[in-house]
Amino acid sequence: MGNREDLLAGARKVILERGVAKATARDIAAAAGVSLAAIGYHFGSKERLVTEALSEALGNSIGDAMEELIGAGAGTSPLAGLTRLWNGMPAVFADNHEAMLASLENIVRIVRSEEARAQLGDQLSGAYTDLAANLRAAHPELDEVQADAISRLYFVLAQGLGVLWLLNPGEVVADGDQLAEAVRALAGR
């Protein structure tokens, strides 16, 4: 790994151990085994490093799990795929509990920073695109517009249900069967 990757790994380690608010640039550099100046060189600021480290970690971990669950729904209807995905998400939330807590803490910091919001906005469009591509691979009957719309719905559900799961770990606010029933009701079926 290079210094940049070491810093991302060091940031994730420190943030998961101490939380975003208590993670100092000095602690991150020490965990990464690099100089403090490397943060500025590679990321411009500790805040940018933290945003990228958490977005990448959760994006990879939760994103990969969602991709796997979406793929497992291939050969079924998109509605059956929705059911399968959301019945599997509580286990994904449980596997990523600490990272999700750190991400929640990070959201407050992002909301207060124009630069961090812009950085996250760039990453969100990539997340939607990736989800839409996974949906189209699993459900080729979806056109681009439909896959994009569903990917955005999935992202919103992941954020909302993830936060509600964190408030009461283990409690499932709405499972896949309930979400599918809601969609059928909205569609008038």
Secondary structure, 3 states (H helix, E strand, C coil): CCHHHHHHHHHHHHHHHHCCCCCCHHHHHHHHCCCCHHHHHHHCCHHHHHHHHHHHHHHHHHHHHHHHHHHHCCCCCHHHHHHHHHHHHHHHHHHCHHHHHHHHHHHHHHHCCHHHHHHHHHHHHHHHHHHHHHHHHHCCCCCHHHHHHHHHHHHHHHHHHHHHHHHCCCCCCCCHHHHHHHHHHHCCC
